[in-house]
Amino acid sequence: MLSGPCEKANYGALMEHMDMLPSEQRKKQLGAEDHKLWCFPGYEMVQEVAKPYWYGKGLSAGFLPGCHEPAVWTAILDQKPYPIRALICGACNPLIAYPNTKRIYEALKSANLELSIVAEQWMTPSAMLADYVFPITNWLEHPQMYTQTFQGSGCAAAMGQRVVQPLGERRSDFEFYRGLGVRLGQNKYWRQSLEEEWDYCLKPLLSDLGLKSSEEFAVKQRQWSPPAVEKRYAQINPETGKTKGFATPTGKVELYSTILEKLGYDPLPDYNEPPETPVSQPQLARKFPFILITGARFRPMHHSEHRQIRSLRKLYPYPTAEINPETARQLGIGEGEWVVVETARGKIKQKAKLTSRILPRMVECQHGWWLPEEIGEDPVLFGAFEVNVNVLTPDSENFCDPPTGAVTFGPLLCKIYPLKKYT
């Protein structure tokens, strides 16, 4: 077998003690009945075939096993299939980043939600609605570890040192969750510090490199990856004497997914017309004639982060909606003018950016916008309902992918017009 961080590191399910969650609790996972691949039913199948491939330690396959995000708001609002009374948001700004902003707002404001906690570096729109906001360290204030083994996509390990001590009362996410875990009687499963956690993760690799700690790795080694090996699937598994193959039930590259088949989904790639297009919704298209794409990312922003950093806002001060110049001419829209983008679910404003890269029948709106310079208190919430494209996006089941539950952020139907005509 290839010697590398996958073999010589502790990661994923091994770190998270995933195997200790009883099957009775796994069955309660929100969304697991409808979106099996993303949740525990799919995770367990992927884990079973991946564990021997990934050196017996299992595979942390992306975000598996995650619950279905819209189902969380349903459980709060409708208390089905059971009530959710407390919520912790970490590294997350749901009011901006997730679809159907208005519904999320209702859930976060609901009397059914008795406790709402946000662990954050900034007072985001979501944080403004929380009962408690815990100040979390940024990447300069705690030691950073990166390894592709967390995603199961390759072999690499890198460490960065803490640059400055945490400001004020800021603490790392590790300390926040460890404190909660200890209060819940989980003390024996937690190491004492984040440094000890990273030492544990890299311990097998450290001994090979003659290093004593992750801190020493950060100073002397910084990053490490093994030599590339071709045809890893052809390597011999010493335990079975057979070629290792691929991490699938058949050991082969599967165009016909046997896991999807066992979960009750179509095992072959197929095309289904999205639920809101001129083809699937011709009547709606008469009122909303343009095809809207949401989710555009752009530098120097990252998801919904960095809008509050003045130097970066100077580089990109406003949210933009890209439209074709010919479309803009027909609608009386000029470069840099504020426009209204409207769907069946609501309307927002962004500034027009004219580009021939986009087809005349399409509009593209940027993801993750809020305005920290605006009033933060509810109901303004830094412009969360004014410039945030997820005011326009749906999260109902017909917009969700059956195996994963992934929500359709586009295509959607919209109309666009100059804001100046309505002010």
LUMVEXRO-643204 format. One record per residue (C-alpha): x, y, z. Coordinates in steps of 0.001 Angstrom, whole numbers. Each point is the difference from the previous one (the first is absolute). Layout:
<recs>
<rec u="X" v="Y" w="Z"/>
...
</recs>
This chain:
<recs>
<rec u="0" v="0" w="0"/>
<rec u="1015" v="3589" w="-563"/>
<rec u="1558" v="1554" w="3067"/>
<rec u="-1400" v="3463" w="571"/>
<rec u="-2159" v="2159" w="2242"/>
<rec u="-3012" v="-2216" w="-722"/>
<rec u="1845" v="-2828" w="1680"/>
<rec u="2097" v="2072" w="2367"/>
<rec u="-2628" v="2337" w="1404"/>
<rec u="-3112" v="-206" w="2133"/>
<rec u="-2953" v="1746" w="-1579"/>
<rec u="-3678" v="69" w="-911"/>
<rec u="-2284" v="-2532" w="1632"/>
<rec u="2839" v="-1169" w="2264"/>
<rec u="292" v="3493" w="1493"/>
<rec u="-3734" v="591" w="187"/>
<rec u="-876" v="-3322" w="1673"/>
<rec u="-2715" v="-394" w="-2629"/>
<rec u="-305" v="-3699" w="710"/>
<rec u="-1199" v="754" w="3532"/>
<rec u="-3256" v="1579" w="-1123"/>
<rec u="-2674" v="-2680" w="537"/>
<rec u="-2088" v="-1151" w="-2945"/>
<rec u="-3129" v="1252" w="1789"/>
<rec u="1414" v="3520" w="-33"/>
<rec u="1173" v="-279" w="-3602"/>
<rec u="-3567" v="-783" w="-1040"/>
<rec u="-1093" v="3354" w="1450"/>
<rec u="2254" v="1964" w="-2336"/>
<rec u="-2036" v="2671" w="-1771"/>
<rec u="-361" v="-753" w="-3696"/>
<rec u="1352" v="-3551" w="223"/>
<rec u="-3263" v="-1527" w="-1185"/>
<rec u="-260" v="2065" w="-3182"/>
<rec u="3649" v="762" w="-850"/>
<rec u="1825" v="-3166" w="926"/>
<rec u="3313" v="502" w="-1815"/>
<rec u="888" v="3202" w="1860"/>
<rec u="-1122" v="-1342" w="3363"/>
<rec u="910" v="-3033" w="2121"/>
<rec u="-1445" v="-2712" w="-2309"/>
<rec u="2325" v="1101" w="-2808"/>
<rec u="2892" v="807" w="2316"/>
<rec u="-59" v="-3500" w="1465"/>
<rec u="230" v="-1576" w="-3464"/>
<rec u="2794" v="2338" w="-1104"/>
<rec u="1832" v="-544" w="3284"/>
<rec u="-172" v="-3766" w="-332"/>
<rec u="1681" v="-84" w="-3410"/>
<rec u="2381" v="2898" w="701"/>
<rec u="1400" v="-1204" w="3312"/>
<rec u="2248" v="-2731" w="-1393"/>
<rec u="1070" v="2261" w="-2846"/>
<rec u="953" v="2802" w="2390"/>
<rec u="2256" v="-2076" w="2235"/>
<rec u="-2693" v="-1289" w="2331"/>
<rec u="-747" v="3443" w="1405"/>
<rec u="-3090" v="820" w="-1963"/>
<rec u="-756" v="2858" w="-2301"/>
<rec u="-1320" v="3403" w="928"/>
<rec u="-1755" v="416" w="-3345"/>
<rec u="-519" v="3719" w="-366"/>
<rec u="-2849" v="1044" w="2241"/>
<rec u="-1499" v="-3459" w="446"/>
<rec u="-2013" v="-694" w="2041"/>
<rec u="-1749" v="3354" w="133"/>
<rec u="-3654" v="565" w="762"/>
<rec u="-2258" v="1653" w="-2574"/>
<rec u="282" v="3727" w="703"/>
<rec u="-3593" v="1050" w="-924"/>
<rec u="-1281" v="-2770" w="2278"/>
<rec u="1581" v="1827" w="2954"/>
<rec u="-2214" v="3047" w="-549"/>
<rec u="-3039" v="-2267" w="-442"/>
<rec u="738" v="-1692" w="3327"/>
<rec u="183" v="3411" w="1678"/>
<rec u="-3080" v="1526" w="-1625"/>
<rec u="-2302" v="-3024" w="-270"/>
<rec u="1646" v="-2167" w="2689"/>
<rec u="12" v="-2927" w="-2451"/>
<rec u="1150" v="-2754" w="80"/>
<rec u="950" v="1243" w="3478"/>
<rec u="635" v="3445" w="1507"/>
<rec u="3395" v="1703" w="-81"/>
<rec u="271" v="2371" w="2932"/>
<rec u="3682" v="1006" w="-126"/>
<rec u="2408" v="851" w="-2812"/>
<rec u="3760" v="561" w="-183"/>
<rec u="1399" v="1685" w="-3124"/>
<rec u="3769" v="-183" w="-492"/>
<rec u="1862" v="1120" w="-3131"/>
<rec u="-3443" v="691" w="-1379"/>
<rec u="-2155" v="2978" w="-973"/>
<rec u="-3280" v="-1716" w="-968"/>
<rec u="-2053" v="3160" w="-423"/>
<rec u="2258" v="972" w="-2918"/>
<rec u="1572" v="-3227" w="-1298"/>
<rec u="-2986" v="-2376" w="-45"/>
<rec u="-3074" v="60" w="-2259"/>
<rec u="-3340" v="1545" w="928"/>
<rec u="1199" v="2796" w="2281"/>
<rec u="-3514" v="942" w="1107"/>
<rec u="-738" v="-3514" w="1296"/>
<rec u="3322" v="-174" w="1861"/>
<rec u="-792" v="3355" w="1588"/>
<rec u="-3345" v="-1366" w="1198"/>
<rec u="1731" v="-3027" w="1497"/>
<rec u="2695" v="2009" w="1775"/>
<rec u="-2674" v="2326" w="1412"/>
<rec u="-2432" v="-2789" w="912"/>
<rec u="-1094" v="-435" w="3601"/>
<rec u="541" v="-3731" w="-574"/>
<rec u="3755" v="664" w="-94"/>
<rec u="786" v="477" w="3680"/>
<rec u="3780" v="397" w="-358"/>
<rec u="2027" v="1329" w="-2936"/>
<rec u="3811" v="159" w="149"/>
<rec u="2449" v="1292" w="-2598"/>
<rec u="3776" v="-532" w="152"/>
<rec u="1396" v="2765" w="-2197"/>
<rec u="2774" v="2512" w="-633"/>
<rec u="-2398" v="2685" w="-1197"/>
<rec u="-3496" v="1242" w="784"/>
<rec u="-1684" v="-1411" w="-3094"/>
<rec u="-3747" v="243" w="-750"/>
<rec u="-412" v="-3515" w="1451"/>
<rec u="1977" v="941" w="3119"/>
<rec u="-2269" v="3001" w="589"/>
<rec u="-2921" v="-2394" w="565"/>
<rec u="1856" v="-2275" w="2452"/>
<rec u="-531" v="-199" w="3743"/>
<rec u="3758" v="-361" w="535"/>
<rec u="2964" v="751" w="-2273"/>
<rec u="3304" v="-1660" w="880"/>
<rec u="3089" v="1766" w="-1430"/>
<rec u="2072" v="-2530" w="-1962"/>
<rec u="3672" v="291" w="-947"/>
<rec u="1047" v="587" w="-3575"/>
<rec u="2712" v="-1883" w="-1894"/>
<rec u="2790" v="2190" w="1403"/>
<rec u="-980" v="-672" w="3615"/>
<rec u="206" v="-3795" w="125"/>
<rec u="2193" v="-2677" w="-1610"/>
<rec u="-1376" v="-1119" w="-3342"/>
<rec u="130" v="-3507" w="-1400"/>
<rec u="-968" v="-967" w="-3521"/>
<rec u="-200" v="-3494" w="-1354"/>
<rec u="-1795" v="-1300" w="-3063"/>
<rec u="-673" v="-3195" w="1874"/>
<rec u="-2927" v="1777" w="1675"/>
<rec u="-1689" v="27" w="-3404"/>
<rec u="1386" v="-3325" w="-1177"/>
<rec u="1209" v="1622" w="-3188"/>
<rec u="3743" v="-535" w="306"/>
<rec u="3073" v="-97" w="2202"/>
<rec u="1378" v="3262" w="1380"/>
<rec u="650" v="1597" w="3374"/>
<rec u="876" v="3590" w="897"/>
<rec u="312" v="1951" w="3255"/>
<rec u="67" v="3690" w="821"/>
<rec u="1035" v="1571" w="3299"/>
<rec u="-2034" v="2320" w="2162"/>
<rec u="1134" v="3503" w="-971"/>
<rec u="-1563" v="2066" w="2793"/>
<rec u="-1757" v="-764" w="3254"/>
<rec u="-3799" v="200" w="-135"/>
<rec u="-1391" v="3494" w="439"/>
<rec u="-2359" v="646" w="2872"/>
<rec u="-2091" v="-3027" w="939"/>
<rec u="313" v="-1776" w="-3349"/>
<rec u="454" v="-3762" w="180"/>
<rec u="400" v="-2697" w="-2616"/>
<rec u="-2906" v="-2103" w="-1220"/>
<rec u="1724" v="-2957" w="1661"/>
<rec u="-223" v="1646" w="3420"/>
<rec u="-3651" v="883" w="-542"/>
<rec u="-1070" v="-3530" w="-931"/>
<rec u="2338" v="-1645" w="2502"/>
<rec u="-1523" v="2074" w="2775"/>
<rec u="-3460" v="-1069" w="-1043"/>
<rec u="1084" v="-3643" w="-330"/>
<rec u="1588" v="-35" w="3455"/>
<rec u="-3153" v="1483" w="1544"/>
<rec u="-1938" v="-2842" w="-1645"/>
<rec u="2250" v="-2632" w="1573"/>
<rec u="2241" v="-671" w="-3011"/>
<rec u="3268" v="954" w="1680"/>
<rec u="1814" v="-3260" w="-842"/>
<rec u="-536" v="556" w="-3737"/>
<rec u="1597" v="3450" w="-126"/>
<rec u="3661" v="947" w="49"/>
<rec u="944" v="2973" w="2131"/>
<rec u="898" v="2485" w="-2725"/>
<rec u="-88" v="590" w="-3735"/>
<rec u="3762" v="-546" w="-81"/>
<rec u="-452" v="-3458" w="1530"/>
<rec u="-2726" v="-737" w="-2553"/>
<rec u="2331" v="825" w="-2893"/>
<rec u="2789" v="-2026" w="1642"/>
<rec u="-2369" v="-2978" w="50"/>
<rec u="-947" v="504" w="-3640"/>
<rec u="3604" v="102" w="-1224"/>
<rec u="1548" v="-2359" w="2527"/>
<rec u="695" v="-2948" w="-2370"/>
<rec u="1531" v="2347" w="-2568"/>
<rec u="2029" v="1930" w="2595"/>
<rec u="1878" v="-3096" w="1121"/>
<rec u="1050" v="-742" w="-3582"/>
<rec u="1285" v="3533" w="-439"/>
<rec u="1841" v="28" w="3332"/>
<rec u="-2196" v="2778" w="1380"/>
<rec u="-1597" v="241" w="3422"/>
<rec u="-3049" v="2204" w="-509"/>
<rec u="-2244" v="1678" w="-2523"/>
<rec u="1594" v="3310" w="1045"/>
<rec u="3424" v="-1342" w="-960"/>
<rec u="-1514" v="-1262" w="-3261"/>
<rec u="-1275" v="3542" w="-694"/>
<rec u="3449" v="1495" w="621"/>
<rec u="2258" v="-2557" w="-1708"/>
<rec u="-2157" v="-1830" w="-2517"/>
<rec u="-3018" v="2226" w="-701"/>
<rec u="-1487" v="-2334" w="-2588"/>
<rec u="481" v="-3547" w="-1194"/>
<rec u="-1409" v="-2325" w="-2604"/>
<rec u="1252" v="-3358" w="-1291"/>
<rec u="1240" v="-572" w="-3541"/>
<rec u="-2757" v="-434" w="-2562"/>
<rec u="-790" v="-3611" w="-797"/>
<rec u="-1725" v="-1055" w="-3192"/>
<rec u="-2603" v="-2743" w="-104"/>
<rec u="-543" v="-218" w="3739"/>
<rec u="-2994" v="-2178" w="-721"/>
<rec u="2377" v="-2693" w="-1305"/>
<rec u="1941" v="-268" w="3271"/>
<rec u="-244" v="-3281" w="1873"/>
<rec u="-1857" v="8" w="3282"/>
<rec u="2243" v="-2077" w="2328"/>
<rec u="-3012" v="-1084" w="2058"/>
<rec u="-1890" v="-1519" w="-2935"/>
<rec u="2764" v="-572" w="-2556"/>
<rec u="-2210" v="1675" w="-2608"/>
<rec u="289" v="3293" w="-1798"/>
<rec u="-1398" v="2840" w="2049"/>
<rec u="-2296" v="1389" w="-2691"/>
<rec u="-2124" v="3058" w="623"/>
<rec u="-2029" v="1030" w="3032"/>
<rec u="-3299" v="-1289" w="-1379"/>
<rec u="-2011" v="-3147" w="826"/>
<rec u="1189" v="-1590" w="-3271"/>
<rec u="3575" v="1244" w="287"/>
<rec u="-424" v="1554" w="-3448"/>
<rec u="-717" v="3445" w="-1385"/>
<rec u="-3785" v="66" w="174"/>
<rec u="-1953" v="1887" w="-2632"/>
<rec u="-2924" v="-2091" w="1241"/>
<rec u="-24" v="804" w="3722"/>
<rec u="-793" v="-3084" w="2043"/>
<rec u="-286" v="2132" w="3138"/>
<rec u="-2639" v="2243" w="-1575"/>
<rec u="-1825" v="-3107" w="-1177"/>
<rec u="-60" v="-1515" w="3491"/>
<rec u="-1262" v="3286" w="1408"/>
<rec u="-2884" v="-40" w="-2465"/>
<rec u="1166" v="2669" w="-2449"/>
<rec u="770" v="-102" w="-3724"/>
<rec u="3488" v="-1549" w="-240"/>
<rec u="755" v="1705" w="-3337"/>
<rec u="453" v="3699" w="-815"/>
<rec u="-3198" v="1469" w="-1350"/>
<rec u="-1409" v="3390" w="-944"/>
<rec u="-3094" v="1498" w="1557"/>
<rec u="-1193" v="3451" w="-974"/>
<rec u="489" v="2364" w="2983"/>
<rec u="-3251" v="915" w="1746"/>
<rec u="35" v="3702" w="-975"/>
<rec u="972" v="650" w="-3637"/>
<rec u="-1854" v="1238" w="-3100"/>
<rec u="-473" v="-3667" w="-924"/>
<rec u="-1357" v="-1266" w="3335"/>
<rec u="-1868" v="3218" w="906"/>
<rec u="-1111" v="1723" w="-3264"/>
<rec u="-2796" v="1930" w="1747"/>
<rec u="2356" v="1391" w="2647"/>
<rec u="2542" v="856" w="-2710"/>
<rec u="-2454" v="2483" w="-1524"/>
<rec u="231" v="2089" w="3159"/>
<rec u="3650" v="-775" w="755"/>
<rec u="1660" v="-300" w="-3438"/>
<rec u="3663" v="-243" w="1011"/>
<rec u="1966" v="-2987" w="1296"/>
<rec u="1714" v="833" w="3282"/>
<rec u="3273" v="-1540" w="1166"/>
<rec u="950" v="585" w="3638"/>
<rec u="3082" v="-943" w="1930"/>
<rec u="2677" v="1893" w="-1948"/>
<rec u="3227" v="191" w="2033"/>
<rec u="2609" v="2694" w="-516"/>
<rec u="3195" v="1346" w="1470"/>
<rec u="829" v="1370" w="2518"/>
<rec u="-3115" v="-1290" w="1809"/>
<rec u="-494" v="-3531" w="1312"/>
<rec u="-3606" v="-1200" w="291"/>
<rec u="-1613" v="2607" w="2299"/>
<rec u="3280" v="1041" w="1636"/>
<rec u="2080" v="3187" w="-262"/>
<rec u="-2743" v="2557" w="-769"/>
<rec u="919" v="1742" w="3241"/>
<rec u="3684" v="445" w="-968"/>
<rec u="357" v="3510" w="-1405"/>
<rec u="3045" v="-676" w="-2163"/>
<rec u="-1775" v="-2860" w="-1745"/>
<rec u="-3226" v="1966" w="-410"/>
<rec u="2010" v="2660" w="-1816"/>
<rec u="919" v="-2687" w="-2514"/>
<rec u="-3609" v="-1204" w="-268"/>
<rec u="-2387" v="2483" w="1639"/>
<rec u="-3375" v="-1250" w="-1290"/>
<rec u="-1809" v="-3200" w="-1000"/>
<rec u="-369" v="-360" w="-3759"/>
<rec u="-2467" v="-1631" w="-2342"/>
<rec u="1498" v="-950" w="-3366"/>
<rec u="-2186" v="533" w="-3054"/>
<rec u="611" v="94" w="-3730"/>
<rec u="513" v="3518" w="-1492"/>
<rec u="-2770" v="-532" w="-2546"/>
<rec u="-2419" v="-1025" w="2749"/>
<rec u="1044" v="3051" w="2016"/>
<rec u="-608" v="2292" w="-3001"/>
<rec u="-3502" v="-1380" w="-492"/>
<rec u="-838" v="440" w="3681"/>
<rec u="1588" v="3445" w="359"/>
<rec u="2684" v="-1194" w="2419"/>
<rec u="3407" v="1692" w="66"/>
<rec u="3355" v="-1298" w="1236"/>
<rec u="287" v="302" w="3780"/>
<rec u="-3637" v="960" w="551"/>
<rec u="-2058" v="-1564" w="2759"/>
<rec u="-2479" v="-2567" w="-1303"/>
<rec u="-2758" v="-2064" w="1568"/>
<rec u="152" v="-3769" w="-479"/>
<rec u="-3297" v="-1701" w="772"/>
<rec u="-1221" v="-3603" w="137"/>
<rec u="-3259" v="-1533" w="1159"/>
<rec u="1419" v="41" w="3530"/>
<rec u="1111" v="3607" w="344"/>
<rec u="2247" v="2763" w="-1282"/>
<rec u="3454" v="1432" w="750"/>
<rec u="2251" v="2683" w="-1449"/>
<rec u="3506" v="-288" w="-1426"/>
<rec u="2099" v="2135" w="-2354"/>
<rec u="-17" v="-829" w="-3695"/>
<rec u="3172" v="-1318" w="-1573"/>
<rec u="-271" v="-226" w="-3785"/>
<rec u="1884" v="-2852" w="-1634"/>
<rec u="-327" v="-1931" w="-3230"/>
<rec u="1168" v="-3122" w="1849"/>
<rec u="-3583" v="-602" w="1084"/>
<rec u="-2801" v="-878" w="-2415"/>
<rec u="-2734" v="2611" w="-638"/>
<rec u="-2660" v="-2168" w="1659"/>
<rec u="1990" v="-481" w="3225"/>
<rec u="852" v="1924" w="3189"/>
<rec u="2713" v="-910" w="2507"/>
<rec u="-98" v="1306" w="3579"/>
<rec u="2826" v="-159" w="2510"/>
<rec u="-172" v="-2154" w="3101"/>
<rec u="481" v="926" w="3643"/>
<rec u="-657" v="3742" w="140"/>
<rec u="-886" v="2009" w="3082"/>
<rec u="889" v="3597" w="893"/>
<rec u="1818" v="403" w="3338"/>
<rec u="-252" v="3777" w="-355"/>
<rec u="-3804" v="-223" w="283"/>
<rec u="-2009" v="-306" w="3240"/>
<rec u="732" v="-3336" w="1681"/>
<rec u="-3051" v="-319" w="2208"/>
<rec u="-3023" v="-2047" w="-989"/>
<rec u="-1773" v="395" w="-2402"/>
<rec u="2616" v="1722" w="-2204"/>
<rec u="2765" v="-2482" w="857"/>
<rec u="2699" v="1668" w="-2109"/>
<rec u="-2143" v="-67" w="-3139"/>
<rec u="-620" v="-3753" w="131"/>
<rec u="-3301" v="424" w="-1877"/>
<rec u="1211" v="2796" w="-2259"/>
<rec u="2979" v="-1395" w="-1958"/>
<rec u="137" v="-3692" w="938"/>
<rec u="-815" v="-2194" w="-2996"/>
<rec u="-1293" v="-2823" w="2217"/>
<rec u="-3107" v="2074" w="594"/>
<rec u="-808" v="-1228" w="-3531"/>
<rec u="880" v="-3692" w="372"/>
<rec u="-2282" v="-2885" w="1077"/>
<rec u="673" v="-2959" w="2314"/>
<rec u="-3105" v="-2159" w="-465"/>
<rec u="350" v="-3709" w="-741"/>
<rec u="-728" v="334" w="-3719"/>
<rec u="3109" v="2180" w="-255"/>
<rec u="2208" v="-2549" w="1785"/>
<rec u="2055" v="-2800" w="-1543"/>
<rec u="-1489" v="-3322" w="1211"/>
<rec u="3220" v="-1889" w="927"/>
<rec u="1887" v="2890" w="1625"/>
<rec u="-2652" v="2572" w="835"/>
<rec u="2138" v="2673" w="-1689"/>
<rec u="-2122" v="3074" w="-638"/>
<rec u="-457" v="1544" w="-3452"/>
<rec u="1491" v="3504" w="225"/>
<rec u="-623" v="288" w="-3753"/>
<rec u="-1249" v="115" w="-2617"/>
<rec u="-3004" v="2025" w="1120"/>
<rec u="-2336" v="2389" w="-1800"/>
<rec u="305" v="3743" w="596"/>
<rec u="-597" v="3455" w="-1369"/>
<rec u="2350" v="2967" w="247"/>
<rec u="-667" v="3720" w="-247"/>
<rec u="1657" v="3327" w="926"/>
<rec u="-425" v="1049" w="3608"/>
<rec u="-160" v="3687" w="-1010"/>
<rec u="-3428" v="-517" w="-1599"/>
<rec u="-1460" v="-957" w="3375"/>
<rec u="1668" v="2577" w="2275"/>
</recs>
